[in-house]
């Protein structure tokens, strides 16, 4: 295509850049009968292009109009076609790719992209929606996946009580040959239930299902049942973070109960147990001598029955199972903990023991996968994807339709963002 610059004054150049283009084709055949067509003038086609020099760009394409000289041909006149500006398109192909790449790689919104392109919001999104659907439907997007993660999140926080308020997200947790994890969102389905997760798995190919070796999950029985029924050959692993968080919640519950039993009110800033509420949730290896002294002093003053102390030690033992350097040692510690905690006299700790015992197979599966060299399976990548999703929802100030929301978060969390490489330290 030959580009002809249109002279514009300085003020207009600051608002918009306009380019007049036309092709140098001298001959064309009729698309119906193939007879050599004759020229029939030109018509102008306006389309927004990718921004240039910081301003929006308009392509003014002077399209050739051809006329078929064959009297029996049903086609009288037709316009030339070019892939750069599809028929009846308001955006050039380059502008559509530019806008879709921006939503995929940058923290931006459709409104901002439409403003840069100089078009309406709906004009921008209609073009981006088709390109996004084409990218997500490309063959091989679900190939080579060996580990899955699942979690739920709320996409319509204002719709309290709505059935479609929460969705289930499926994440690829497969590590590369170097052991690095770049989690990517595979899909989201409406509903926070094992039925929603199982229905998505049933829609996948047999090759995909057979390739799943490990499945990470939170302590939610619905997802566990879906993995058991639809991924029978995979190993379900309970996420370590959520297991440790159960221990943190137990310590806090015991602390608040003892606070009420001993002082008759909720914690005040000068109460012994309230002063160490943060220290109780930290690992013992992260406490210095001053903090340990404060912890012992306040427990001695505010925990006469030693219940908070027992809960804190149970929590530290739970953390120690995942910090063991040897997976076999961590497995032995976890088995001992699961066997002893249900008989603890502190009711909250005993309840934690019963919970761990009901999830014993999934808890111990983490150590079994580490022993065979499969790495530590974690749902941390799923939580990282959730952070990206929340960022998109905040930038967009909410979404009205689920399909729009689904495409936006699949673009953002598709795993194609450029990660900053870790700097190498010279020896």
N, C-alpha and C positions, 0 to 999 in steps of 0.2 A: 504494500500500500504506500502511496505517495503522500507525504505530510505537507500541507500548505499552512503556514502560520498566518493567522488572522491578526492584523494590527489592532490593538486595543489601547485605550488611553491608560494612564497610570492608575487612576482610581479604580477602573474596572479590573485591572490586573491584580490589585490587592484583594478583590472580592472573589474573582473566579478566573480561571484560565480556560480559554476556549480554543480548541484546535479543529480546523476544518480538514478533513481527509477525504480522499477518493482513490479508487483503484484505477489501474492502468489497463484493465482488460478491454480488448478491442473486439472480442467475439465471444458469443455464448450460444449454447444449444438449448432448444426448448426442452424443459423437463418432461413434457408429455410425449412429444413425437420425435424429438431429437433434431429437428430442422434448424439450420442456422438462423438465429434471430437477428433482428435489426434494432438499432437504437430507437428509443422512444422517450428520450429526455432523462432527467434525473429528479429524484425527490430526496429531501433531507431527513435524516434519522438522527435524533438527539439521544445520547446515552452518557450517563455519568461514568467517569473513569477513576482510577485510583488517584488520590491527591498528589499533587506535584508542587514543589517549592512552597509547601505549607498551605496551599489553597486548594479548593475543590476544582476539579477538571471536568470539562464537558467536551465530549467528542461529537463533532457535527459532521456526520458521514453523508456525503453527497452520493447516494446510491444510484447506480444505473438502473433504468427501467427498460426492459426489452419487450419487443413485440414479435409474436410468432406470425410469419407470413403465410402459413398454411391455412387455407380457409376451413378445412375440415377439422382442424385441431380444436379441442375444447378450451385450450389455454389461449387467451387473447394477449394479455400482457403479464409479465412477472418481473420481480425485482431480483437483483443479485444477492447472493448470500455469502457471508464470511463468518468463520468461527469466532472472530474477535468480538463481533456484535451479533448475537443470535437474533433471529426474527422476533420482532415486537418486544425486544428486551429494553429495559430502562437502565440497565447497568451493563458495562462491558464484562467480558469474561475475566479480564485482569482485575477489575474492581471487585467482582464476586470472590475471587480467590484471595485478594488482599483482605477483604472484610472477614472472611471465614478464618483465615490464618490469624487475624488479630484476636478473634474470639477464642481461638484454640490456644494461642501462646501468650497472650497478654491479658491483664486484668482490666477489661473495658466492657462497655455495654453497647447494645444495638443502637441506642439513641445517640451515643457519641460517634459511632461510625457513620450513622446517617447524616449527622451534622458535618462531618469531614467530607462526605461524598456530595453533600448539597442536595439530598433527596429526602423524601418522607420516610418515617420509621417503617411503615408497612412495605414500602418499595424495597428498602434495604433487607428487611427480614424475609420477605417472600423469596428473594434471590438466594440469600444465605441458607434458608431452610432447605431448598432443593440441593444445594451443594453439600450441606451437612449430612442430609439423608444419603446422598451418593457415597460420601466417604465412609459412613458407618455401615453401609451395605457392601463394602468391598470384600471380595473373597479372601479368606485367610486371616480375618481379624481375630477369630477365635481359635486359631490353630496354635499348637505347641503349648497349651496351658496345662500345667501339672499341679498347681495349687490354687485353691479358691478361698476367698474370704467373704463373709456376709455380715451385714449390719443393717440396722434400720435408722432412719432419720425422719424428721418432720419437715415437710416442704411447704405446708400451709399452717403456720403457727397460730394464725388468727381464727382458723376454723376449728374451734374446740368442739369435739364430739363428732366431727365429720368422719365418715368411713374411709375416705381417701386422704385423710390428713397425713398419715405416715406412709412411707414407701420402704421397700427392701432393696438394698443395693448389693450387687454382686461384683467382686473385685478380683482381678488377676494378681496373685501373689507369687508368681513363678520367678525364680531368680535366674540370672544369666550364668554363663559359664564361669564368670569371675566371682560369683556369689553375691552380686549386687542386686538389690531389689528396687525396681521402679514400678510401683503399683499403678494400675490403671483400671478405670471403671469400665466394666463390661456392659452392664445394663441396670436399669431400675424398673421395678414393677410396683404397682399400687398394692398396698396392704402390708401390715407388719405381722406376718404369720408364717408358719411352716408351709401352709397350703400355697401361699404366693411363691415361696422359694421353690417348692416342689414342682409347681406348674411351669416355672421358667426352665427348670432342669429337664422336664419332660419335652419341652419344645426344641431342645438341642439335639444334635446328631449323636448317634451311637459312638462315633469316633471321638467326639468331644467328651462324652461321659466316661468312656473307657480310659481316656488319658489322664483323668484326675486322680492323683495319688494321695494328696493331702487336702483337707478342708478345715480351715480355722473358723471358730465361731465363739460367740459370747455365751454365757450360761443361760441360754433360752431354749427350753425344751422343744419348741416348735421347729427351730432350725435343725436341732439335733435329729429329730424324727425325719425331717426331709432328707438329710444326708444319709441316714440309715436306709431309707427306702429307695432313694434315687441314685445314690452313689455307694452301692454296697461294697465295692472293691477299694474304696478310699479310706484313709485313716483320719478320723475326726479328732481334732486337737483343740482343747479348751485354751483360750488365750490367757497367757500368764498375767497380763496387766489386770484383767477383770478378776482373776482369782485373788491376787494380792489386794485388790480394792475391796473385796469381801472382808478380808482381814482388817483393813483400815476402818470399814464401817462398824465392825464388831467392837473394836477398841473405842470408837467414839460413842457407840450406844452404851457400853458399860460405863464409860466415864460420866455420861449424862445421868444415867440411873443412879450411880453411887452419889453423884452431886446432889440429886434430889433427896435421896435417902438420908444423907448425913447432915445437910444444911437446910433442906426444905425449900429450896428455890433454885432457879436456873443459875448458871455460872455468872458471877460478877468478876470484874477484872482483878480483884485482890484475892479471890478464892484459889486455893492451891491447885486443884485439878484444872481450873479454867486457865491458869497461867501456863500450863504445860500442854495445852490441847494441840499445839503445833508440833511439839517435840515428840508426843506420843505417836504421831503418824510418820515419823522419819525413821530411817534405818539406824540401828545402833552404831554401825560403822561410820556413819556420817556425823556423829555427835562428838564434840570435843570435850575436854575434861570439865570445863565450866558448865556446859550444857548437861553433862551426865550428873554433875553434882546437884544442879537445880532440879533435874528430873527425880533423883533419889530423895531430895529434901521435900519436894512437893508431894510425892507419893507417900512418904512417911507421914506427912501431915494430913493429907486428905483422903487416904485410902486405908481405913482401919481394918477392913476385912480382906485386903490383898486381892480383891477381884480385878481392879484395874491393872495391877501388876501381872496377874496371871494372863489376862487378855493381851497385854503388851508382849509378854514373852511368847505367847502362841503366835502372835502376828510376826514377831521376829523369826521364829522357826519357819513360818510359812514363806517368808522372804528368802530364808537361807536355802530352801529347796531349789529355788531358781538361780541362786548365785553360786551354787556348787560348780567348781571347774570341771569335775568329772560327772557326766550324765548318769552313770550308774550310782554314784554317791547321792546325787540329787533324787534319784528314784527311790533309794532306800529311805531317805529322810521323809519323802512324801508319803510313802507307805506307812511308816511309823506314825506320822502325824494323822493320817486318815484313820488309823486304828485306835489312837488314844484320845483324840479330841472329842468324840461323841460321849465319852464318859466323864468329861470335865464337869465339876460342880457349878461352874459359872454358866447360866443358861444360854447366854448369847454365844459363848464359845462352843458349847455342846451343839447348838443349832448349826454353827459353821461346820463342825465336824460331820454332822449328818448331811449337809449340803455337799461337802467334798466327797463323802462316801457314795452319794447318789451319782456323782460325776466322776467316779474313780477312774473308769476306763479312759475318759477323755483327758483327765488331768495327767495320768501316767503316760499317755500317748506322746506328750511333748518330749519326755525323756527317752522314750523308745526311738523316736525319729532322730534324735540327736545321737543316739548310740550307733545307729546304722549309717551315720554320715549324711543324713538328709538335711542337716541344719536345724536351727530352732525355728519351728513354725510359729508365726505370730500374726495377730490381727492388727499389728501396728500400721501396716500399709493401708488397711481399710480405714483406720482412724485418720490417716494423712489425707486420704481421698475425701473424707467427710469434711475436713477443714477447707479444701478447695471448693467443695459444694456450698458450704456456708458462705464463703467469700462471694461466690457468684450470686447467691440469693440476696446478700446484703447490697451488692452493687446494683442489682436490678430492682431493688425495693419490692421484692416479691414477684410472684408469677400468677397469672390468671388461669392458664390451662396447663395440664400435666404434660402434653406433648411438647409444648414450647420449653417447659422446664427440663424435660428429659433430653432434648437435643442440646440445650445449652450446657448442661452439666456433663453430658457425654463428650462434647467438644473440649471442654476445659480439662476434664480428668481422663482424657484418652491416652495418657502416657507419652504424648509427643512433645511436652514442654522441654525446653532445653535446660538441663540441669547444669549448674555451675560446677566444673570439675574440682575435686578436692586438690588443693596445692600439695605438691610433693616436697617433702623436706629433704634437703641434702644431708647425706650421712656425715 
